Amino acid sequence: MDPGQQYLCSGMTKVQLAHLNEAGIEKQFAAGTQIVRAGDSADCLYFILSGEVEVLVDTDAGKQLRLATLGAGTVFGEVDLVNRERRTANVTATMDSVCLQVCFDALEDGVKTKMLVNMASYLASKIQQDTELMHYLG
């Protein structure tokens, strides 16, 4: 999976995509490995190149709730590009996985800006879809 095909990278130039790939570090995670923990510092995002991960949150009742299962071609940790606070969920590899870890501080400002614009556009379309669904369900 090429990160350039991911929504965050839409409209990036070849130079920007090359910078993104150079800024990233390819990491391998065995099945069962916890990649990020809720509460950890949020300073990187991960493009999933192969494999699969689960995004989980701990509930007040002491259980884990699965928010999503993500596979190759998706990304996690991108919201932290905006708020740069602490991780809000745990992410665990459900099978052997390879991710491109990209730390925010390694990115050029133009690449960060493009990612933020793409994220805003994506979230706006999700809100629109959800609103249309609510109208339909009425």
N, C-alpha and C positions, 0 to 999 in steps of 0.2 A: 504494500500500500504506500503510495506516494502522498505525503502530507499536503502537497499542492492540490490534491483533489478534495480536500476537506473544506467545509464551509468557511472556516476561519481564514483560509488562504485565497478565497475567491478574489479574482482581479489583481493578484500580486504579479509583479514583473518577474522575469527569470532571475534578475539580480536579487530581488527580495527573497524569492524562494531558495536561492542558493545560500543566502545569508542565514535563513531559517534553518536549513539543513546543517550548515556548518556550526551554528550555535547550539544545535542539539547533540545529545549523547545517546546512542542506541543502548538500551538496557534490556537484559533478558530476565524474566521472572518465571520461576517454576510454579506449577499449579499449587495453589494454597498459600502463596506468598502474599503478605499484606504490603501493598505498594505505597499507600498513604494511609495515615491514621487521622481520625477526627481530632482536632486540637493541635496538630502539627503546624508548623510555619508553612504558609502558602506562598511559595516563591517560584514554582515551576508548573508547567502544564505537560500533558503526556498525549502524544499521538499514538494510537494503537496501530502498529504495523502488522501484527499477526496475533492470533490468540483471542482470548475473551476475559473480561473482568466483570465483577459485580460491584455495584455501588450500594453500600449499606449504611444505615444510621442506627444508632442505639436509641431505643425508646425509653421513656421515663419508667416503664414497667420492667426494664432490664432485658428486653428482647431486642433482636436485630430485625430491622425492616429493610427489605431489598427495594431500592428505588429504581434500579435499572440494571440491565445486563448489556454490556457494550462489547462490540467486536471490532475487527479490523476496519479501518476507515473512519473510526470515530475518535473523539478526543475527550479527555476529562481534565479537570483542574483549570479550565479556561476562565471560569467566572472569577477566579482569584486574580486574574489580570486586572480586574476592576477594583476589587475591594482589598486585596493584599493583606488579609487578616489571617485567621486560622482556618484550617480545613474543617469543613462541616460534616464530612462523611468519611467512612472507611472505604478503600478500594482494594479488592483482593483479586488476584489472578485465579480464575476458575479452571484454566488449562495453561500449559506453557505458553507464555506470551512474550512478544517483543514490542517495546515502546520506544519512541523517540522522546526523551525528556528534554524539554526546552525551558531553561530558567529565564525568567522575565528580564533580569538585569543584563543578560547576554544579547538581548534583542535591540536592534536599532530603533529609534523613535518612529521612523516611517513604517516599519513592520508592525510595531505595537499599535500605532494609530489605525492601520488597515485592519488589523485583527479586531480592534474595538468597534470600528464601523461595521464590519461584517457581523460581529456578535449582536450589535444593536439591531441590525436589519433582520437577522434570524429571529431574535426574541420578539420583535414587532410582528413578524409574520406568524409566530406561534400564538401570540395574543389574539391576532385577527382570526386565526383558525378556531381557537377556543371560544371566542365570542360568537362566531357563526354557529358552532356546535351547540352552544347554550341557547341560541335563538331557535335552532332546529328542535332541540329537546323540549324547549319552551315551558 
